[in-house]
Amino acid sequence: MVNDIVGLGLAFLLDSEAAEVDAQLCTAQEYTERSLMNSRLRLALQRLPERSRLLIHAHYFEHLAFKTLAGQLGVSKGRVSQLHHAALQDLRRFLTPSALPSRPG
């Protein structure tokens, strides 16, 4: 489930126009669940180390390829792939139920 949240959450954040249209088409409960997922993902992204956060932002929000990022970071494309994989693992860990902040209630 956490893998799905990371994948869907990143996709949801990437295309704000699609998210707005999608929000209009889905039920209030679905919209609320997606909004909560979006908030959790943003918090998880903030918890990443700066380099990982910048890499995720550049790749998913600026659509930069690993090859481009490798040149900017002064590392190999393979190393960018390793850093990306580690950042996604961190996001998954941050999104596990035990790592999420408790909701007031």
C-alpha positions as CSV (number, residue, x, y, z in Angstrom):
1,M,0.0,0.0,0.0
2,V,2.8,2.4,0.8
3,N,4.4,1.8,-2.6
4,D,1.0,2.7,-4.2
5,I,0.8,5.9,-2.1
6,V,4.3,7.0,-3.2
7,G,3.6,6.2,-6.8
8,L,0.2,7.7,-6.9
9,G,1.1,10.6,-4.7
10,L,4.0,11.6,-6.9
11,A,1.8,11.3,-10.0
12,F,-0.9,13.3,-8.4
13,L,1.4,16.1,-7.4
14,L,3.0,16.2,-10.9
15,D,-0.1,17.2,-12.8
16,S,-2.1,19.8,-11.0
17,E,-4.5,20.4,-13.9
18,A,-5.3,16.7,-14.0
19,A,-5.7,16.7,-10.2
20,E,-8.2,19.5,-10.4
21,V,-10.2,17.8,-13.1
22,D,-10.0,14.5,-11.3
23,A,-11.1,16.1,-8.0
24,Q,-14.2,17.3,-9.8
25,L,-15.0,13.9,-11.1
26,C,-14.5,11.9,-7.9
27,T,-16.6,11.6,-4.8
28,A,-16.1,13.8,-1.8
29,Q,-14.6,10.8,0.1
30,E,-12.2,10.0,-2.7
31,Y,-11.1,13.6,-2.9
32,T,-10.6,13.8,0.9
33,E,-8.5,10.6,0.8
34,R,-6.4,11.9,-2.1
35,S,-6.0,15.2,-0.4
36,L,-4.8,13.4,2.8
37,M,-2.4,11.3,0.7
38,N,-1.1,14.5,-1.0
39,S,-0.5,16.1,2.4
40,R,1.3,13.0,3.8
41,L,3.5,12.9,0.7
42,R,4.5,16.5,1.0
43,L,5.4,16.0,4.6
44,A,7.4,12.9,3.7
45,L,9.2,14.9,1.0
46,Q,10.1,17.6,3.5
47,R,11.7,14.9,5.8
48,L,14.1,13.8,3.0
49,P,17.7,15.0,3.2
50,E,18.3,18.1,1.1
51,R,20.1,16.3,-1.7
52,S,17.5,13.6,-2.0
53,R,14.7,16.2,-1.9
54,L,16.4,18.2,-4.7
55,L,16.9,15.0,-6.8
56,I,13.2,14.0,-6.4
57,H,12.0,17.5,-7.2
58,A,14.3,17.8,-10.2
59,H,13.3,14.4,-11.6
60,Y,9.6,14.4,-10.9
61,F,8.7,18.1,-11.0
62,E,11.2,19.5,-13.5
63,H,11.2,16.3,-15.5
64,L,15.0,16.1,-15.6
65,A,16.5,12.9,-16.8
66,F,19.0,10.9,-14.7
67,K,21.7,11.7,-17.3
68,T,21.1,15.5,-16.9
69,L,21.0,15.2,-13.1
70,A,24.3,13.2,-13.2
71,G,25.9,16.1,-15.0
72,Q,24.6,18.6,-12.6
73,L,25.6,16.6,-9.6
74,G,29.0,15.6,-10.9
75,V,28.2,11.9,-10.5
76,S,27.5,8.9,-12.8
77,K,24.0,8.2,-14.1
78,G,24.2,4.9,-12.1
79,R,24.8,6.9,-9.0
80,V,21.8,9.1,-9.6
81,S,19.8,5.9,-10.0
82,Q,21.1,4.7,-6.6
83,L,20.3,8.0,-5.0
84,H,16.8,8.0,-6.5
85,H,16.2,4.5,-5.3
86,A,17.3,5.4,-1.8
87,A,15.1,8.5,-1.8
88,L,12.1,6.5,-2.7
89,Q,12.9,4.0,0.0
90,D,13.0,6.8,2.5
91,L,9.7,8.1,1.3
92,R,8.2,4.6,1.7
93,R,9.6,4.4,5.2
94,F,8.3,7.9,6.1
95,L,4.8,6.9,4.8
96,T,4.4,3.7,6.8
97,P,1.6,4.0,9.3
98,S,4.1,3.9,12.3
99,A,6.1,6.8,10.9
100,L,3.1,9.0,10.2
101,P,2.2,11.7,12.8
102,S,-0.9,10.8,14.8
103,R,-4.1,12.7,13.8
104,P,-5.8,14.7,16.4
105,G,-9.0,13.1,17.3
